[in-house]
Amino acid sequence: MPLGLKPTCSVCRSTSSSMWKKGGQGEILCNNCTARSAPPGPPFATTSAAAQHSNGGGGGKQSKQEIHRRSARLRNTKYKSAPAAEKKVSTKGKGRRHIFKLKNPIKAPESVSTIITAESIFYKGVYYQIGDVVSVVDEQDGKTYYAQIRGFIQDQYCEKSAALTWLIPTQASPKDCFDPASYIIGPEEDLPRKMEYLEFVCHAPSEYFKSRSSPFPTVPTRPEKGYIWTHVGPTPAISIKETVTNNL
C-alpha cells in the first residue's frame, strides 16, 4: 500500500485498527474482521483462486504483485531446521604455551641508567683499590703517563670505570720505571676512564708519604707479609739461620 493513504476495512469500513491484514482475494481487513472470518485455505489454493477471479487489466497486475510479494517473503529454512552442532569439549590439559601467555600483557619499563660507586673492584684478575697507581699510554705521542685511582664507577651494564688523579714527574723521576717518591700529585680528571685502557702498576706504597730524609729508617729490615701491598724497592734478604734464631 502506498505511503500516506489510510487503510479502510472492506467489511466494516473502519479506519482505525491495531493490525491490518489482507484477505484471500486481496481485500483489506481490520483485526476484528479478521478474527470473525474463517481461516484461509492453503497458500497455493488462494493464489489460484485469485488468478481465476482476475480477468486481465488491473486485476491481473494486482494478482501478479500479490504473488511477487508473497514469493519475496519466503525464506530459506534449510539451515534453520538443522540442529546446532554441539561444541566438542577437549579432555586434554592446557598446552605449555598457555602457561606463559598472560591475559593482561604488561609493557616492560624503560631502562634507567644507574651508577654504582665502589672503593674497590676486581677486573681481569687484578684487585684494584682506591690509591692504586696505573699507567695510561697516549695514542698521539706514545708516551706513558701515571695516575692514581681516586674512585670506581660501575654502570647498569657492569662496565667499570675509574676516576684518576694525574701524577706529575720531577727531575728525579726515572724514565724506565715508576718511583712513587719522585712524583707529585697533579690535577684531578673530571671524566672517568674505562678500566680497559688502564694498566696496573702498583698498589699504594706504604712509604709514599714518608720523607727519605727522616731520622727513622723508611726501608723495613725484614719483609712485610700479610699485606696487599709492600714497599717499592729492594727487599733485604734474610738467611735461614737468622730466621730460625729469631723463632727460637
Secondary structure, 3 states (H helix, E strand, C coil): CCCCCCCCCCCCCCCCCCCCEECCCCCEECHHHHHHCCCCCCHHHHHHHHHHHCCCCHHHHHHHHHHHHHHHHCCCCHHHHCCCCCCCCCCCCCCHHHHHCCCCCCCCCCCCCCCEEECEEEECCEEEECCCEEEEECCCCCCEEEEEEEEEEECCCCCEEEEEEEEEECCCCCCCCCCHHHEEEEEECCCCEEHHHCEEEECCCCCCCCCCCCCCCCCCCCCCCCCCCCCCCCCCCCCHHHHHHHHC
